[in-house]
Amino acid sequence: MSDKKYDYVIVGSGAGGATLAKELSAKGKSVVVLEKGVKEEKLGSFLDCCRYFDLTGMKMAKTSKEGVILWRSIMAGGSTSVSCGNSVRALEKTLAELGINLEEEFKEAEEETSTVPYDIRRLSSGSKKILEAATELGYTFEAMPKFIDPKKCRLCGKCAYGCQNDAKWTAVRYLDDAVNNGADVSYNSEVVNIIIENGTAKGVNVKGKNGQSAVMADTVILSAGGFASPIIMQHSGMDKAGQKLFLDMFVNTYGNAKGLDQTREPVMALVSHDFYESDGFILSPSIQQYRMVRFLEAGMKGILMSKDGMLGLMAKTADDSVGKVYPDGTFSKTITEADRKRLNKGAEISREILLKAGADSKSIFSTKIAGAHPGGTAAIGELVDTNLQTEVNNLFVCDGSVLPTASGMPPILTITALAKRLAKFLAP
């Protein structure tokens, strides 16, 4: 790293970090983004995924002490690079009640990411049948808002492994904008801790290929994600970070229906909010195309299931914030009785819909419980204020960590909007 002192050092290049880098550099501020991963040039295959997903030895998927799977990527763009391309205003009302009105920022982000509802005319035969079956049962599904360019989308159904056709918006685009504005980006740069002097953040200590060095800045912004940011905070003496972890937990229910295909569409092309207010979960068509991923989800049932005729529905819940991230990179996440009740009902409704859609009753099974949106670990009102500043002067957090509660919905758009708001606060 150079000896240059920056106006802002941003840790992480996901939805929060890349947005901040773009917005602050556009205002002439000197910015450096420190990213633990790299800018991946090849995406989408199972072997590609093994490079950038956070895997734990022979267990492959990262799991809590209690066995809950956490899907998490370490790469330029963060989780946006392996998202399903969903663009949802998660926690809009909750944040407004805290005095954080994001209407302007949501509109900006939706316009820049070209957010539109998915065109249901492009649904796969499997999801069309699911939609028909759900409607006959009295359930409502609607098109999921997506930041996917239909002109580039090849309907491969592999959004969650990384888009091979650059059809999906990711934070890498904002990161590229930041570089064009003059920002620096350093890859393979793992931030160890924050340099704090007399209660004020002065920079960060970074571990890279050439050993450890310091990067100094007037302001430090942690955007390493709801899992990594609290670890950095803990290593910097902020012991309260890392508590009240949520994951927006989900369970997939699969079945086989001969003659149908659900692979030829973006994952989660539809969504049902019928049970969101009453039972705390959403439903959405979702399958994992790679056998090894299904093995991680469901053991031999998953690996033996044929992709031919495979149908799947995800039940995603706003889980209880009872987890904890530890300084050594492990985490605890129990499944509470209330969590299990919500997910069990979601799986039951999913089974009902799949049966109606023609799935063989003997083929239907549900996966292990997993999560993919870690948050709550440096929540607004607890570890940061409404401007996302910590108790340490000039130290801010802007990622899933600051979300006060689980939403059970994709948080990318909300984190992007929060970052836009923070950029306006820092550089009016």
N, C-alpha and C positions, 0 to 999 in steps of 0.2 A: 504493500500500500504506500501511497505517496505521503509526504509530510503536509500536504495541503489541508487547511482547515475549512470546513464547509459551513454553510448556513444551516443545512439540515442533513443528518444521516438517517436514512430510513432502513430499517431491518426487515427484509422480506419484500417480495415482488408480486404478491397476490393482489386480490381486489383492492385492499386497503393501501398497500405500499405503492403499487404501480400508479394508482389514481393520484395519490399525493405527489409522487415524483413528477407526473405529467403536469398537474396543476401548479405546483410550486416552481418548477423549472420554467413554465410558460410565463411566470411573473418575474423572471430574471434572477431567481434565487439559485445559489450554488447548492447542488444536491448530489449525494452519492447514495446508491441503493446497494445494500449488502445482501446477497442471496446465497444461501447454503448450497443450493443445487446449481444446475447449469441450464443454459438455454438449449433445450432438446430440439434436435433437427429431425428426428425420426420418431413417429408416434404411432400408436394403435395396435401393434401386435402384442401377444402375451409376453414375449421376451423383452419388448420395449418397456412394458409395464414394470418388469422386474428391476429396471434401472431407476425409475423415479417414484414408485410407490414405497412407502415406509414399511419395510418387511422386517420380521424379527426371526432370524435364523431359520431353523427347520419348520417353525410354526408358520412361516410365510407372512400371513397377515398379522399386523400389530394387534394384540389383544390385551384387555384389562386383566388385572389379577383374578377377576371373576369369570373371564372367558368371553367378554363382549368384544366383538371385532370392531376395529377402527380403521376405516379406509382413509388414508392420508397420503398426499404426494409431496415430494420435495423437489422443486424445479422452478424455473422461471414461470411466472404466472400463477404459481401455487395451485390451489384446488380448482381455479377457473379453467386450467388446462385439461382437467379430467372431469369436469362437471358434465351434467346432462344438458347444459345450455338453457336452464330454466331462469326466467327473469321475473321474480316475484317481490312485491312490496311486503316483505316479512316484518312483523312487529311495528308497523306504521303507527297504529293507535297507541301501543304501549309506550313508544318513544315520545309521541306527542304529549302524552300525559306527564312525561318527565320534563317537558318544555323543549323537546327537540323536534321541531317541525321540518320535515325533509321534503315537502311537496316540490319545491323548486329543484332540489338536487335529484329527486327521483325522475322528474321530467327530463333533466339534462342527461342523466345516465341512460334512460330509456331511448332517447333520441340518438345518442352517440353509439349505443350498442345495437341499434335498429331492432328493438324489441317489438315483436308482433305475435299474436296468438298463432299456434301451429295450424297449418291448413289441413283440416280433417279430411279433405279430399285425397291427401297423400298418405293416409293411414294404411298400415299393413292390413292384410286380410284378417289376421288375428285380432288386432285392436278394433277393427270394424265390427267383428263378431262380439267382442267384449262390450263395445258400446251398445250394440243392439240388445245383447242379453241383459245388461244393466238397466237399460231403458224399460225393457219388458218387466223387470223386477221392481221398477219404481225408483231406481237410483239415477242420479244426474251426474253425467260426466261432461266436461267442457274442454276446449282446447287449452293446452298449457301455453302461457306466454314464453316465447323463446327468443334468444339472440343467435339464431341460426339462419344463414343466408340460403334460401331455398334454391337459388340458382347454382350454388356451389355444392350443396348437400347431395351426396350420392346414395343416401338411404342405406348406409352400411350398418347402422344400429350400434356403432362402437364409440359413441360420444364419450362415455365414461372411461375410455382407455386413452383418449387423446385423438383429436380429429386429424385424419390424414389429408384432408382436402381443404383445410383452412376455412371451412364453412361456418365454424362456430367462433363467436367473439370470445377472446380470452384477454386477460390483463396484460399479456405480452404485447398487445397492440398499444396499450397505454405506455408500457415500458419503452417501446420503440419511439413513441412520441417524445417521451422524456429525454431519451438519448439525442434525438434530433434537436431538442431544445438546449442541449449542452450538458445534460446530467451525466454523471459517471455511474457505471454499474460494475460491480465486482462479484464474479461468480466463485463458487467453491469457497465462500467466505462465511464461516460459522461464527456468529457473535457469542462470545463466552459470557460477558457481563457488561454492565454499564459503568462508566467511570463517573463517580459522584464525588464532588468536592463541596463541602459546606452546604449540603442540601440541594445542590444544583447539578444537573447532568452536564457533563463536559464532552462526552464522547463514548466510544465503546471499545472494548478489547476484542480483537478478531483473530480466529485461528484459521489459517489458510495453508496452501501447499508449501509455503516457505516459512512456516512457523507462526508465531503469534506477534501481532502488532496492534497499535492503537490508531483509531480513526477519530479525530477531534471535530466537534461541531458545536454551534451555538444551541442547537435543539436536536434532541434524539426522539425518534418516533419508532416504536415497536409495532411492526405489522407482520410478525412471523407466524401468526395464526393462533387460534385458541388453545393449541397444545404447546407450541414452542415459546410464545411470548411470556407466559407465566414462569417457565423454567428459567429464562433469562432474568426475569424479575427476582426470582428466588435466589439466583446466584449473585444478585446485586444487593442482597440484604432485605428484600421485600417479602417477608415470610408469609404474609397473608395471601399472596397470589397463588393461583392453582386450585383454589377450592371452588365448590359449587359447579363442577363440570357437568355440562349436558352434551349430548351428541346428536339430537334429533334422531333417535333410534328408529329402526325399521326392520320389518321382516318381509321376505318375499314368499309368495305362494305360487307354486308351479303346477302345471298339469299338461297332459298331451291330448291334442285334438287333431286327428288325422285330416290332412288337407288344408290346414291353416298354417300361416306363417306370421310370426311377430318380429322377425329379425330385420325387416326392411323398413325401418323408420327410426327416428331419434328416440332414445329411451325417455319414458315419461311424457309421451306426446299428448296425453289426456290427463285430467285431474278431476277428482270428485271431492267436494268440500261438504258433502251431505252430513258427515259425522264429526266435522271439525269442532263445532261449538258444543255439541252434546256429548261427544265421546273422545275428543282430543286427537283425532287422527285423520289423515287424508289417504285417498287411494289413487294409484296411478299405474298404468301398464308398465311393466319393467321386467326384463330378463337379462341374465348374464350369458353372453355367447360362448365364452371360453370354458371348457370342461373343468380346467384346474381351478378357475374362480368359483365355479359351482361346487367343486369339491371342498373348497375352503368354507363355503356357505353351509353345505349340507352333507358332507361326507360322501360315501359311495352312492347315495341316492342322486346326488348332484352330478357326479361324474358319469354315471351310467345313463342318465337321461338323454334321450336323443333330441337334437336341436330341431329335427323335423317334426312339425306340429306342436312345438313347445309354446305354451302360453304362460304368462306370468303377471301377477299384480303385486305391487308394493303397498304395504300399510306403513305409513310413517307417522310417528307420534312426537308431540312435544313432551319429552321425558322429564322426569323429576331431576332437579339439579343437586344430585347427591354424590357426584364423583369428585375425584381429586387427582391432580397431576403432581408428580413428585420430582425433586431436583435431579434424580438420576435418569429421568426420561421414561420411567414406568408410570402407570396410572391405575386408579381404582374406579370401577364403574359398576355398581350393583344394579340389578333390575328390580325395581320396587314392585310391590304388589299392584299398585295403581298402573305402573308401566305395563306390566304383564297383562293386566285386565284389558287395557286399551288395545295392545297389539294382538291379543288373542281374539278380540272381537273383530279387529281388522282382518285377521286371517280367516275368520269364519265367514265374513261377508265376501272376501275374495274367493273362497272356496265355492260359495253359493253362485257367484257370477261365473266362475270358470265351468262349473257343472252345467249351468244354463247355456254357456257358449259351446258346449259339446265335448268338454274334456272328460276323459275316462276317469271315473271315480277312483279306480285303483292306482292311477298315476299321480294323484294330487298329494303334495306334501309341502310343508313350510320349512324355511331355512332357520339357521341360528339367528339370533338378534345381533344387529350390527348398527353402526352409526358412522356418519361422515361429516358432520358439521360441529366440531368441538367448539364450545363457547362457554361464556359465563364466568371464566376464570380470572377476570379482572374487570368485573361488572361496573357499569355506570351506577353511581350512587354508593359504591362500596370501595373500589380501588381507584376509580377515575371519576372526575366530575362531569358535568354535561358538556364541557368542552374537551373531554377526553384526556385531561391532564391528571397526572398522578400527584401524590404528595411531594414528589421530588420536582423542584422547579425545572422547567424546560424539558420534562420527560412526558411524552404522550404515548397513548396506546390506541391503535386504530385497526382492529380486525375482529374476528368473532369473539375474542376474549371479553370485549366490552358489552356485548349483548346481555341485557339484564335477566333474560329468561329464554328458555327454548321456545321456538315458534312451531317446530314440526314442519317447516317449509324451507326451501332453498334460500340462503341468506346473502348470496353474492350481490344482488342489486342493493340491498340495504347497507352492506358494508361499503360498497362503492359510493352510495349517497352520503354516508357518514364521513368518508374521506374527503369528499367534495366540500362538505360543510366545514370540516376541520381546516382544510386548505384556505378557505375564505377567512376563517378566524385568525390563522397564523399570518396570512399575507393579504390583508383587506384590499 
